[in-house]
Amino acid sequence: MIKVGIVGATGYTGQELVRLLLPHPDARIECLTSNSYRGKKFSSVFPAFESLVDLELMSTDDLAEIIERCDFVFFALPHGIAAGLLKDQALAETRVIDLGADFRLRNARDYQVWYQLEHPWPEGLSKSVYGLSEWRRDRIREATIVANPGCYATSVELALLPLAEAGLLGDTIVDAKSGVSGAGRSASIDTHFNECNESIKAYKVAAHRHTPEIEQELGSFAGQQKRITFTPHLIPIQRGILSTIYCSLPEGVGIDEIRSLYRESYASEPFVRLLEDRQSPETRWVAGTNYCDLSINIDERTDRLIIISALDNLIKGAAGQAIQNMNIMSNFDETKGLSLLPRFP
C-alpha cells in the first residue's frame, strides 16, 4: 500500500484526485493541503466526503513533513508554485506528479515567454518526464518527477501523435472547446454564471499556453519542428473537451491507411477508444471517465483529414491521467482506480 499526499487538494483537480484515490485498492491518502482552508477537515469543505475523508488540511509550509510521510506527492497548484517548492532533496525522498505547468516545457526560456514568469527551478526541467501515459510509458515508469500534460494538450496529442510518429502530419488546425471547470475553482468574472452561460467564445487566440507543449511533443515524435494553429473556446458546460482537428495529408495517403495506423497505435491502450466510421465523439460519453474517444474521417472534396477527440478535462485531462501515471510508476495495473463510466442521463 503506497501513501500519497495531495498539495492543493481543494481545487477542482485536487478534489478529483481525492475522489479517485479514495477507492484505489493499493493507495492510501495520507496528507492533504489547502492554504485557504488550513486546519479545517477536508469533509467540511466538500461535505460529500463526510466520514470518508476527514483529514485535517495542512499547508504548503508543511511540505517537508508531507514528503517524509508520503511515497507519492501530487501537486495540483497554479503554475509557478510547485517548481518553487521542489528541490533535489525532495525528489530523493518521494516521487512527484505535478498537475501544473511547471515541468511540461523542456526549455526555461519557453516557459518565461508563454507564462510571463521566470522559471523558479530551471534545473528541475531536465529531471522531469512528460507524462502522456500512452506515449511516454517507459520513461514514466522510472521517473522521479512527472509533468502531467495539460487538458487541451492531452486531447490534441492523443489525436495527432500517430500521424506525427509516422511522418504524415501536415498543416494542422485545431478548434477545441472546453467546459468552464477548465478555468479552475478560483473566482473570475469570465466564468461567472451570468457571464458564460448561453454563450460560446474563443479566448487566448494564437496565445494559449498549451500551444508550445503540443508543438514540443508533436515535434519530438515527428523528428522535426511542428507548428499548429490552435484556438480554444469556452462553452457553457461544467466539464469536457471536444477538439476538432483538420490536417492536410500527403498525396496518395487514404483513409484506410490512416485508420489502420490508429488501430495499431492504440490497440492495447485501455483508455483510448477509436469509434466506428462516421460515429462522432461526444463529451457526455467521456464525462466522469478516464477515456479519450477519437474518430477519424476524411473530407474527400478537400482531401483533408478530420479527427475529433473528446475527453473529460478534469480526469483524463488531469487527475485521472495523474493516477494512471502513478499506477505506471508503481508497476500496478494501469487501470486501477480508473474503471469509471459516465452517468446517463
N, C-alpha and C positions, 0 to 999 in steps of 0.2 A: 504494500500500500504506500503510494507516494503522497507526500504532504505538499499542498500548494497554497500560495498566497496570491492575493489579487490587490494590486495597488491601483486605486481608482475604482472601487467596487460599486459606487452608487451612480455612475453614468450608465447610459444605455448598454454599452458593450460590457461593462463591468457586471451589471446585473444579469446579463445573459450568460456570462461566464459562471456566475454563481448558480443560476438555474440549471445549466447543462452539467456542471461538475457535481452537483448535489447527488444525483443518482449514479454517477460513474462508479463502476464496481471496483476500480483499482486506484482511486484518488480520494483524498480527504481534504476538505477545505480547512486550513489551519489558521490563516490570518487574512483579514480584510482591512483595507484602509479607505478613509474618506476624510480629507481635511475639512470639508464642510460640515460633516456630521460626527466628528471625532468624539468618542465617549458614549455615543448612542448605540443601541443594538441595531444590527442590520435589519432585523424584522420590524423595527419601529419606523424605518424609512420605507420599507416595502412590506406591508402587512401580509402579503401572500406567503411570506416565509415564516410567519409566526409559529413557534415551537419547532421549526425545521432548521432555521439558521438564525440563532440568537447571539452570534458572536458580537463582542463589543468592537466597534470600529476604531482602528488605530489611525495614526497619521504617517505621512512620509518621513517625519522625524524619527519614526521607529524602524526605519528601513534596515538598519544593521541587525536588529532582533529578528525581523521577518526573514531576512536572508539566512540567518543562523538556524531558524526553525523549519525552513521550507526547502524541499527538493527542487521545486519549480516556483518561479515568481512571474506572474502575468502583470504587465504594465498596461493599463487602459487609461492613458493620460493624453492630454493635448500635446502637440509637437513641442519640442524644446525642453521638456521636463525630464523624461526618462534618461536621456543621454547625459544630463547634468547630474543625475543621481548615481549613475553606474560608473564603476571603475574596475580595474583588473582584479582587485581583491574580492569584489562581489562575485565576479564570474568564477573565481576559484572555489567559491563556497556553494553556489547554486547555479541553476540553469534558468535562462531568462527568455520569455517570449514577449516581445514588445508589439502591442497593437497600434501604436502610434507611428509617426513617420520618421523618427529619428535615425533609423538604421536601414531604411529602404534604398536610399541612393548611395552609390559607391563613392561618389565624389563630393567632398565637403563644399566645394565651390558651387555645384549644382544645388545643394541644399540651401546655401545662402541666397542664390538667385531666386529660387522658387518659393522659399519660405521667409525671405527677408529677415534672416536670423543667422548669426554666426554659429556654426555647429558647436555645441557645448563639449563634445568629446570626439574630435575627428579621428583619433587613433582607434576608436571603437568600431569604425566603419569596416576596417579590414578583418575584424574579429567576428562579424555577423554574417549570417547566411539568410538570403532572401527566401521567405517561407511559403512559396506557392507549392502546396503539398504534392500535387500530381507531377510537377516538373522538376522539383529540387529535392526529391525524397532522400536520395543517397547522402547529400550534403547535410540535410536537416537532421538526419539520424545521429550524426556525430557532433552537431553544433552545440556550442555553449550559449550563444545568443541568436535567436531567430527573429528576423524582422517580418512580422505578419503583413501581407500585402494589403493595400487599400481596397475598399469595396469595389469601386469602379475598375480599378486595375485588375482585380480577380476576374470580374465579368469579361473584360476585354481580352486579357491574356489567355484565359482558357479557350476563348473563341478563336484566337489568331495564332497561337504558338504552333499548332500542327503545320500551318502554312509557312510560318517563318522558318521552322526547322527544315522543311522540305525545299526551301528556296523558291516558294511560289507566292510569297506575299508581295503584292504590288501596291499601287496607290490606294490608300485606305482612309475612309471617312467613318467616324464613329458618332452616332447620335444616341446618347444614353440618357435615361430618365430614372430618377431616384425618389423614393419616399422621403418624407420630412425627417424621419429619425436619423437619416444620414448626417444631418447637421449637428447631432449631439443633443444633450439634455439642457445645456445652458440656455437661459432666456435670450431671445433675439427677436427683434421686430420682424425680420424676414420670415420667421417660422411661426409667428403668432397666428392663431386660427383664422382671424379675420383678414390677415394679410395674404395667406397662401391657399385658403380653401376656395374652391370653384375657380381656380386659375392655374395655368401652367406657364412657366417662364424658363428661358435659358439663363444661365449665370456663369460667371467666370469664363466668358467666351474667349478662346485662344489663350487662356491663362490658368487653367485648372492644374493644381499641384500634382495630380496623378499622371499628368501627361509625360513628364520625364521618366517616371517609374515604368510606365508602359513601354515607352520607347527603349529604355535601358534593357528590359527583358526581351523584347522582340529582337533587338539588335544582337543580344548575346546569343540567342539561338539561331539567328539568321547568319551570323558571322560577318555582319556589316551593319552600318548605321541605318536605322529606320526612323522615318518621320510619319506621324499620323495627324489628321485633323480631328480634334476631339471636342465635342460640345455637349456638356451636361445640362440637364433640365430638372427642375424641381416640380414634382407632381403631387397633388393632394391625397396621398395615401400614407399610411404610417410606415410601412416597410416594403422593401423590394426594389430591385434594379432591373430594368429591361434595356438592353443595348442592341440597337440595330446597326449593323456594320456593313459597309459597302466596300468591296475590294475589286480592283481590276485583276484580271487573270492573264497569264502568258498565253499566247496563241497556241491553240491545239490542246489545251487542257480542258477536259469536260467535267460535268457534274459527277459522273460515276467515279472518276478518278479521285475527286475531292472527297466524296462520301466514303470511299474505301480508305483514304488516308485518315479520316477522322475516326472511323470504326477501329482501325488498327491502333491509333494513338490512345484511344480511351477504352479499349476492350476490357481491361482489367481494373478500371477505375470505378470504385463503388459510388462515388458522388457526382460523376459527370454522366448525364443521360442524353443520348442522341435520339431525338424524336423522329418519327416516321416522316416520309415525304409529305410536304405541304402542311404538316402539323406545326403549329406555332407555339412557342413557349409563352406561358402566362405567369405573372408574378404570384397569382393566387395558388398555383400548384407547387411553388417552392417556398412560400412564406412560412416561417417557422421550421424550416428544414436546412440541412447542410448540402442540399443538391444544387447543382448548376445544370439547367436544361439548355440544350443547344439545338437549333435547326439549321440545316444547310440547304440553300436554294440558289438558283441561278436565273437571272433575267436574260433570256436568250436574245431579246431585241438589242440589248446593250452589251451583252457578254460580260455582265457584272455579277459577281458572287454576292449574295446577301446572307449574312449569318446573323441569327438572332440568339441572344443569350439572356437568361433570366436567373436570378438568384436572390436570396434574402441578404440584404446588406449588413444586417446585424449578426447573421450566423455564418453562412459560407463566406460572406464578405468581411467577417470579423471574428466573433467569439467561437463559432463552430470550427473554422479553419485553424484557429489557435489551438483548440483542443485536439483536432486532427494532427497538428504538428507535435503536440505533447505526446500523443499516442505513438507517433513515429519515433520520437526521441527516446521513449521508454520501451521500445520494442513490444508494445501492446498491439492487439488487433486495431487497425486504423479506425474502425467504425465504432469502437467502444464509446458509449455515452452519446452517440450521434444517430441512433436509429429513430429518426423523427419523421413524422408525416404531418402535412398541413391539416388544419381544421376545415371542415366544409359542412354546411355553407358558412 
